[in-house]
């Protein structure tokens, strides 16, 4: 398979993102989400410089040259997505939020077509719908009436905005990688995003008392730094660079599948038949969307 390595990296990214939900929950039990986000992304930017031996002089130069697109990447993919997602969970049911997030591939495909002229073939569109159906089956507990009777409230609307922010972020990433190295893009976007969260963390998150964070919360942050951000975001950027924003976005629907598996392993929850069926649909959708005959074409 031509893009086997790329697909593997995208799947692993979704694994670490899926596992990250219960891990992050441990952290935010004792740390305000704004402070959690600031510490996470600030540490990410530091470790990227150390691990990948990035030149500070070169980073400053790239930041000046590409500030506009990096700013909007951080604004959409880190700050706004995080805030809208946080408050969506506050005002809406988790099932509603999860179902709406499954619309990400559709929204990304539309945004990618508008801004990047990316086209997805008929088979790809069918794959997106199949994968979305799988997500809907999982979050509705296998009850079709839950989907049919879904009513939008404030939280649902906020999650729809959050999903759109992630779609914009994915498309901006495709543009940014024409001028930036993957590691430079992740490092600089994380740094800008952390600065955006800083005033919120100081005003609402009691960041001044970070020395009182318990060990479990610090371990949670470190997991989010190394696995859910440094590795997962790098793999995500690589996927967008290799196969495009719309085809990469379909892999996001694997996150709830791995979330279920994580709950079974870490929380000792039992797995239901509808979760297995939904997972099969999600994976089938990923396969259909990335068939060789469905290669994404970019014009201009």
N, C-alpha and C positions, 0 to 999 in steps of 0.2 A: 504494500500500500504506500502510495507516494508520500502521504503526510502522516504516516503512522506515529512518528515521534511527536509531532505537533499534537495529534489527537490524544496521545498518552499524557502529555503535559497538561492539556486542558482538563482531562478527566481527573488527574491528580489535584489540580487547582480546585476543582469542585469538591473533591474529597476533603481537602483541608478547610474549605469554606463551610462545608456541611458540618464537620466536626467542630468548627469554630463557634457555632451557635451555643451549644451547651457549655463550652469552655468559656466563652465570653460572658455567659450568664453568671458564672462563678465570680468573675471579676466585678461586674456591675452591681453585685449584691452589696459591695462595700465601697465602690468607687462610682461617682456620678458619671453617666455616659459621656458627658462633654470632656471631663478630665481624663477618662479612659481613652477617648479618641485622641486627645492631644498627646498624651504620653506615648501611646502606641505609634502614631505616625512620626512623632519627633524622634523616637528611638529608631524607627525604620530608616529615616534619612541618615542618621549617624552610622548605623551598621552597614548600610549600603556603601558609604564612603570607605569604611574599614575593610569590609569583606572583598569588595571588588576593586579596591585601590584606585578609587576615582580621584582625579585631580581636582582640588578645591578651586584652583585658578580656572580650570576648564569648565567646571560647573557654574561658576559665577559668569563666565563668558557666555555659556549656553543659556543661562537664565536671562541674561540681558537680551540676547538675540531672539529668544523664543518666549518671552515673558507672557505675552497675550494668550497664546494657546495653552501654556502651562497653567496660567491663572484660571482659565475657564475649565480646564481638566480637573483641577483641584476643587474648584467651586461646584462643579456638577457631580463628579464621581466620589468626592470625599465629604465635603461639607454639606451640600444640599441633600444628596442621597441619604447621608447619615441622619440628618435632622428630620427629613420627611418620613423616613422609615421608623425612626424612634417614636414620633408622635402618631404615626399611623397605628402602631401597636397599642398606643394609649387609647385611641378613640374607636378602633375597629376590632372585630373578632380576628383571631389569628388565622382562621381558615380563610376569611375574606382577603386578608393581606397576602397570604401565600398564593391564593388563586390569582390575584391581580398581578403579582410578581411573575407569574407564569406567562404573562403577556409580553415579557421583555423581548423575546426573539421577534415577535411581530412588530413591536414598536421600533426595535433596532433596525429591522429590515426596511421599514418605511423611512426612518431617518437616514439610513445609509444610502437609500436610493435618491433621496432629495439632495443630500450634500456630497455624496461620493459617486453617484450614478452606479452603485452596485446593484446587480440584478440577481434574483434568486429564481431558478427554474420552477416549473410546475411541481416536480417531484419534491423540491425543497419546501415549497409552500405547503404541500401535503404533509411533509415531515414535521414542519412547525406546528400544524394543527394537531397531528397525532401526539406529539410531545406535550402540547398544551392540554390535550384531553387526559393524558396520563397524570399530569400535575393536578388537574381538577378532580380526578378520581381519587387521588391520595388525600387531598385536603378536605374533600367532601365526605370522607369515610365510605366511599362507594355508593352514596345515595344521590341519585341524579336530581332529586327534588331540591337538594341543598344548592345545587348549581342553578337550577331553573328559577328558584325563588330568591336568588342573591339580590339584595337591595343595597344600593350605594349610600353610604353616609359620609361624614366628614373624614373619617379614617380611611375609607376606601378611596376617596378622592386624593388624599395625601399620598397614599401608596401608589396610585396611578402616576402622580407627579414624580415620586421617587424613582419609579421604573423608567419614566421618560428621561430623568436626569442620568440614569445609568446608560441608557441608549445614546444620549448625547456624548457622554464620556467615552464610550466605546468608539464612536465615530471620530471624535477629536483625537483619540489615540492613534487611529489610522493615519491621520494627517501629521501628527507630531513625529511619528516614526520615520517620516521621510527626511527629517533633519536631525533627529536625536537617536542616540543609542538607547536600547531598551532599559538598561540599568540607570542611565542618566535620567530618563523620563520618569521612572518609578521614584528615584531618589528626590528629584526636584519637586514632583507633584506631591509627594508625601510631606516634604518640608513646608511647602506653601500651605497645604491642607492643615498641618499642625498649627501654623501661625493663625489660620482662620479660626481654629477652635480655641486658641489661647484666651482671647477675651471672654468667650463664653465659659470656659473652664474656671477662669478667675472670678467671674461674676456670679456664676450659679453652681459651679462644681466643687467648690472648696479645695481647689488645687493646692492652696497654701499648706494643707495638712497631708501632703503626699507621704511624709515619713511614717504616718500611722497606718498605711495600707498593709493588710495582713499578707502573709507569705502566699496563700492561695491566690490572692488577687494579682500579685506580682507574677506568679507562674502563669496565670491566665493571660496577662499582658504579653509575656515573653512568647507564649504560643502564638498569639495573634500577630506578633512582630515577625517571628521567624517563619512560621508555616502559613498562616492565613494572609500574610502581606508580602514578605520578601520573596518567598517561593511562588505563592499563588498568583500574585500580581505580575511577576516576571513571566510566568507561564502564560498568563492571560494576554499580556502584551505580545508575546511571541506568537500566540495563536492568531491574533488579529493581524499581525504583520504577515503571516504566512498564508492564511486562508480568508481573511477579510472579517469585518465586524459582524455582518449578518450571520455568517456560518458559525463563527465562534460563539455568538450569543446563544445558540441553541443548547450549548453545553450547560448553561446556567440552570436549566431545568433538571439537571442531575443532582443539584444541591439538595432539594428536599428528599430525594431518594437516599442519599448518604446521611441525611439528617435522621431518617427513620432507622437506618442501620445503626447509627451512633446511639440512638435511644435504646435500641435492643441490647447493645453491648455495654454501654455505660450506665444506663438507668434501669436495666433489667426489665424493659417493657416487652410485651409479647407482640410479634408481628402478625398482622391480619392479612387475610386473603386479598382484600381490596388494595392493600399496600403493595403486595407482590404484583398484582395485575397492573396497577398504576405505574410501577417501576419498569415493567416490561414495555409499556407504551412509551414512556419517556426515552428509554434506550433505543427503541425502534425508531422513534422520531429523529434522534441524533444520527442514526445510521442512514436513514432516508435523506436527511438534509445534506449529508456529506458524501453522498454517492458521487463517483467520478463523473457521471453524466450530468451532475448538477453543479459543475464548477462555476464559481462566481466570476462574472465578467465586470471589469471596471473600465469606464470610458473617460476620456479626458485626462 
